[in-house]
């Protein structure tokens, strides 16, 4: 991989931002990044060949994430956005220690805005099993325990629907119905989409939960933080320039690249 096909002057500011996810879910973060910084170049890499990350152990996720981030930086990416809650929990702290001069931005479930969305609201946090097991997640929950009633909801199997391009189907809706069956939806105030894949099934979630439940995702906050970090280091491209997006995936299929384009346009 090289970045000669990205238009630019060869200056560091013209280098791309690498956006990494275990599959196609991080495109929800990529959308927020493009909305925040449309003039930047983006190299989106999904590790679909090794997905899902959310059911693996922390050590394996850390190793996979580190291998990919090493490559992004070696190839000249000016910043890395780890657009995966699971990979963020497992690896971002160590990666920042390894690359102290490179902006490395992670993502976390949007528990804070959900917890502050009402008077002690009832909040469900949808996430992968590994994200929910991590101490980082428990620390985040404990921070808002007195502000909201927070219930973690592991969702094994959900990201596979999105990975296969199944974002509107009866089977998916039935899966979500079963997931929320134990809860009184009438008393539910907010749901946090704690995996970057989950915003792509918002329509089906609305059908299951109704319009009275607020949905929160972490992408916009991550995009704002990325812009702040780039400004801090003087790495933003000049305003008015046109940015480009490159899709790359460890699975390497044309079908997966088409799915990436489809999800970005949603």
C-alpha positions as CSV (number, residue, x, y, z in Angstrom):
1,X,0.0,0.0,0.0
2,X,1.2,3.5,-0.8
3,X,-0.5,6.8,-0.9
4,X,0.8,8.2,-4.2
5,X,-2.8,8.0,-5.6
6,X,-4.0,10.5,-3.0
7,X,-3.9,14.0,-4.4
8,X,-1.6,16.3,-2.4
9,X,1.8,18.0,-2.2
10,X,3.6,15.2,-0.3
11,X,3.4,17.3,2.9
12,X,2.5,15.5,6.1
13,X,-0.7,17.4,6.2
14,X,-1.8,15.7,3.0
15,X,-1.2,12.2,4.4
16,X,-4.4,10.2,5.1
17,X,-6.0,9.5,8.4
18,X,-6.2,5.7,8.8
19,X,-9.6,4.5,10.1
20,X,-9.5,1.0,11.5
21,X,-12.2,-1.4,12.4
22,X,-12.7,-5.2,12.8
23,X,-14.9,-5.1,9.7
24,X,-17.3,-2.6,8.1
25,X,-18.8,-1.1,11.2
26,X,-16.3,1.7,11.5
27,X,-17.8,3.2,8.4
28,X,-20.3,4.8,10.8
29,X,-17.4,6.6,12.3
30,X,-15.9,7.4,8.9
31,X,-19.2,9.1,8.0
32,X,-18.9,11.3,11.1
33,X,-15.2,12.1,10.3
34,X,-16.1,13.1,6.7
35,X,-18.9,15.3,8.0
36,X,-16.5,17.0,10.4
37,X,-13.5,17.2,8.1
38,X,-14.6,16.8,4.4
39,X,-11.2,17.9,3.1
40,X,-9.1,15.1,4.6
41,X,-8.0,11.9,2.9
42,X,-9.1,8.7,4.6
43,X,-7.7,5.2,4.4
44,X,-10.4,2.9,5.7
45,X,-9.2,-0.6,6.7
46,X,-11.6,-3.4,7.9
47,X,-10.2,-6.6,9.2
48,X,-13.2,-8.7,8.1
49,X,-11.1,-11.8,7.7
50,X,-10.6,-11.9,11.4
51,X,-14.0,-10.6,12.5
52,X,-15.7,-10.6,14.9
53,X,-13.3,-9.1,17.4
54,X,-15.9,-8.9,20.1
55,X,-15.9,-12.6,20.9
56,X,-12.1,-12.9,21.0
57,X,-9.8,-12.6,24.1
58,X,-8.2,-9.2,24.8
59,X,-4.7,-10.5,24.0
60,X,-5.7,-11.6,20.5
61,X,-7.5,-8.3,19.8
62,X,-4.5,-6.3,21.1
63,X,-2.1,-8.3,18.8
64,X,-4.3,-7.9,15.7
65,X,-4.8,-4.2,16.3
66,X,-1.2,-3.5,16.9
67,X,-0.1,-5.3,13.7
68,X,-2.5,-3.2,11.6
69,X,-1.6,0.1,13.4
70,X,2.1,-0.6,12.9
71,X,1.5,-0.9,9.2
72,X,-0.7,2.3,9.0
73,X,2.1,4.4,10.6
74,X,4.9,2.7,8.6
75,X,3.0,3.6,5.4
76,X,2.7,7.2,6.4
77,X,-0.7,7.8,8.0
78,X,-0.7,11.1,9.9
79,X,-3.2,9.8,12.5
80,X,-5.1,6.6,13.3
81,X,-8.7,6.4,14.4
82,X,-9.5,3.0,16.0
83,X,-13.1,3.0,15.1
84,X,-13.9,-0.2,17.1
85,X,-14.9,-0.2,20.8
86,X,-13.4,-3.6,21.3
87,X,-10.0,-2.8,19.8
88,X,-10.0,0.6,21.6
89,X,-10.5,-1.2,25.0
90,X,-7.8,-3.8,24.2
91,X,-5.1,-1.8,22.6
92,X,-5.3,2.0,22.4
93,X,-3.5,2.8,25.7
94,X,-0.5,0.7,24.7
95,X,-0.5,2.1,21.1
96,X,-0.3,5.6,22.5
97,X,2.7,4.7,24.6
98,X,4.3,3.1,21.5
99,X,3.6,6.1,19.2
100,X,3.6,9.2,21.5
101,X,3.9,11.6,18.5
102,X,1.1,10.2,16.4
103,X,-2.5,11.1,17.2
104,X,-4.2,7.8,18.0
105,X,-7.9,8.3,18.7
106,X,-10.2,5.5,20.1
107,X,-13.9,5.3,20.6
108,X,-16.0,4.4,23.6
109,X,-19.7,3.8,24.0
110,X,-21.7,7.1,24.3
111,X,-22.7,6.4,27.9
112,X,-22.2,10.0,29.0
113,X,-24.7,11.8,26.7
114,X,-27.2,8.9,27.3
115,X,-26.9,9.1,31.1
116,X,-27.3,12.9,31.0
117,X,-30.3,12.8,28.6
118,X,-33.0,12.9,31.3
119,X,-33.7,12.7,35.0
120,X,-32.0,9.4,36.0
121,X,-33.0,7.7,32.7
122,X,-33.1,3.9,32.1
123,X,-30.2,3.2,29.7
124,X,-29.3,0.0,27.9
125,X,-25.8,-0.2,26.5
126,X,-25.6,-2.6,23.5
127,X,-22.0,-3.9,23.0
128,X,-19.9,-6.9,22.1
129,X,-19.2,-9.4,24.9
130,X,-15.5,-8.4,25.1
131,X,-16.3,-4.7,25.4
132,X,-18.6,-5.5,28.3
133,X,-16.0,-7.7,30.0
134,X,-13.2,-5.0,29.9
135,X,-12.4,-2.9,33.0
136,X,-12.5,0.2,30.8
137,X,-16.2,-0.3,30.2
138,X,-16.9,-1.0,33.9
139,X,-15.1,2.2,34.9
140,X,-17.2,4.1,32.3
141,X,-20.4,2.6,33.8
142,X,-19.4,3.4,37.4
143,X,-18.8,7.0,36.5
144,X,-22.5,7.5,35.7
145,X,-24.1,5.0,38.2
146,X,-25.6,7.8,40.2
147,X,-26.9,9.6,37.1
148,X,-28.7,6.8,35.3
149,X,-29.8,3.2,35.6
150,X,-27.4,1.6,33.2
151,X,-27.8,-2.0,31.9
152,X,-25.1,-3.6,29.8
153,X,-26.5,-5.8,27.0
154,X,-24.0,-8.2,25.3
155,X,-25.1,-8.7,21.6
156,X,-23.1,-11.7,20.2
157,X,-24.1,-12.4,16.6
158,X,-25.4,-8.9,15.8
159,X,-22.4,-7.5,14.0
160,X,-22.3,-10.6,11.7
161,X,-25.6,-9.4,10.2
162,X,-24.0,-6.1,9.2
163,X,-20.8,-7.8,8.0
164,X,-22.9,-9.8,5.6
165,X,-24.8,-6.7,4.4
166,X,-28.0,-7.8,6.1
167,X,-29.2,-4.5,7.5
168,X,-32.9,-4.7,6.6
169,X,-34.6,-8.1,7.0
170,X,-37.3,-10.0,8.9
171,X,-34.6,-12.2,10.5
172,X,-32.6,-9.2,11.8
173,X,-35.8,-7.7,13.3
174,X,-36.6,-11.0,15.0
175,X,-33.1,-11.2,16.3
176,X,-33.5,-7.7,17.9
177,X,-36.9,-8.6,19.2
178,X,-35.4,-11.6,21.1
179,X,-32.5,-9.4,22.3
180,X,-34.9,-6.9,23.9
181,X,-37.6,-9.3,25.0
182,X,-36.5,-9.3,28.7
183,X,-37.0,-5.6,29.0
184,X,-40.0,-3.3,29.6
185,X,-39.7,-1.1,26.5
186,X,-42.2,1.3,27.9
187,X,-39.8,2.2,30.7
188,X,-36.7,2.4,28.5
189,X,-35.4,5.9,27.8
190,X,-32.2,5.5,25.9
191,X,-30.1,2.9,24.1
192,X,-26.3,3.3,23.5
193,X,-25.0,1.7,20.3
194,X,-21.8,0.5,21.8
195,X,-20.4,-1.1,18.7
196,X,-19.7,0.9,15.5
197,X,-21.6,-1.7,13.5
198,X,-24.9,-1.1,15.3
199,X,-25.8,2.4,13.9
200,X,-26.5,0.6,10.5
201,X,-29.4,-1.3,12.1
202,X,-31.0,1.9,13.5
203,X,-34.2,1.5,11.3
204,X,-34.8,-2.0,12.7
205,X,-34.1,-0.9,16.2
206,X,-36.7,1.9,15.9
207,X,-39.2,-0.7,14.8
208,X,-38.5,-2.8,17.9
209,X,-38.1,-0.1,20.4
210,X,-40.4,2.6,19.1
211,X,-39.6,6.3,18.5
212,X,-39.8,7.2,22.2
213,X,-36.3,5.7,22.9
214,X,-33.3,7.8,22.2
215,X,-30.4,6.2,20.4
216,X,-26.8,7.3,21.0
217,X,-23.6,6.5,19.1
218,X,-19.9,7.4,19.7
219,X,-18.9,8.4,16.1
220,X,-19.6,12.2,16.2
221,X,-17.7,12.6,19.5
222,X,-14.8,10.7,18.1
223,X,-14.8,12.8,14.9
224,X,-14.7,16.0,17.0
225,X,-11.8,14.7,19.1
226,X,-9.9,13.7,16.0
227,X,-10.2,17.2,14.6
228,X,-9.1,18.7,17.9
229,X,-6.0,16.4,18.0
230,X,-5.0,17.2,14.4
231,X,-5.5,21.0,15.0
232,X,-3.3,20.7,18.1
233,X,-0.5,19.2,16.0
234,X,-1.0,21.5,13.0
235,X,-1.9,18.5,10.8
236,X,-5.2,19.6,9.3
237,X,-5.3,19.9,5.5
238,X,-5.9,23.4,4.0
239,X,-9.6,24.4,3.9
240,X,-11.3,24.1,0.5
241,X,-9.3,21.0,-0.6
242,X,-11.1,17.9,-1.8
243,X,-10.6,14.7,0.3
244,X,-10.5,11.2,-1.0
245,X,-11.5,7.8,0.6
246,X,-9.7,4.5,0.0
247,X,-11.4,1.3,1.1
248,X,-9.2,-1.6,2.1
249,X,-10.2,-4.9,3.7
250,X,-8.3,-8.0,4.8
251,X,-10.9,-10.2,3.2
252,X,-10.0,-8.6,-0.2
253,X,-13.3,-9.3,-1.9
254,X,-15.0,-6.9,-4.4
255,X,-18.3,-7.7,-2.6
256,X,-16.9,-6.3,0.6
257,X,-15.7,-3.1,-1.1
258,X,-19.1,-2.6,-2.6
259,X,-20.7,-3.0,0.8
260,X,-18.3,-0.4,2.2
261,X,-19.4,2.1,-0.4
262,X,-23.1,1.3,0.2
263,X,-22.8,1.8,4.0
264,X,-20.9,5.1,3.5
265,X,-23.7,6.4,1.3
266,X,-26.5,5.5,3.7
